[in-house]
Amino acid sequence: MANDLRSRLDAAANGAQRADVSLRFGNKVTFDAGATMTAGGLLAVAVLVSTILLSTSLLVGSARRKR
């Protein structure tokens, strides 16, 4: 518990955002996950997604073009 609080405080001090999720399936199976992302990481993901979408639209457009 102390390590979790420490990681949250470190992330907040660095200007990062943190998300945690906990899923439970029945009584025996649990799944815990967490992610920390800075503003630079968020910008990098946005650039990658836009590049993928742009290239996909260009490929679809060239495939539909009549020859």
N, C-alpha and C positions, 0 to 999 in steps of 0.2 A: 504494500500500500504506500509506503514512504517513497519507493522508487517511482511509482506512478505519479505521485504528486510532484516529485522532483523533475520528472521529464516534462510535465505540464508547465511548470514554472520556467524551465529552461526554454521551452518552445515559445512561451509568451514573451520572454525577455528578448528573444531573437526575432520577434515579429512574425513568427510562424503561426499557422492555424493547425489545430489538431482535431481529428474526428475519431471517435471510438464507436464500435458496435459490438453488441453481444447477442448471440442467437442461442436459443435452447430448443432442442428437439427431444421431446419426451423428458424422462427423468435422468438419463445417463449421458446424453450427448450435448455438449456446449461448444460454441464457436465464438472466440473473442478475436477481434481484429482492430487495428488502429493505424492511422496514417497521419503524418505530419508533413505539411507543405509550406514552403516560404513563398513570397510574392514572385521571386525569380523562377521557382519551379512551376508555379501556376502559369506564368507567362510562357514558359517553354512548352508546357502541355497545350496551351492555346495555339501556339504557332504550329506544333506538330499536327493537331487536329485540323486546323485550317488548310495546311498543306495537303493533307490526305484528302480532304473534301474537294479541294480545287483540282487535284490530279484526277480524282475519280470522275468529276464532271467533265473534264477534258477528254478522258478516255471514252466515256459514254457518248459525248458529242461526236467524236471522230468515228465511233463505231456505227452511229446512226446516219452519218453523212452518206448520201448516194454517190456512187462513183460514175 
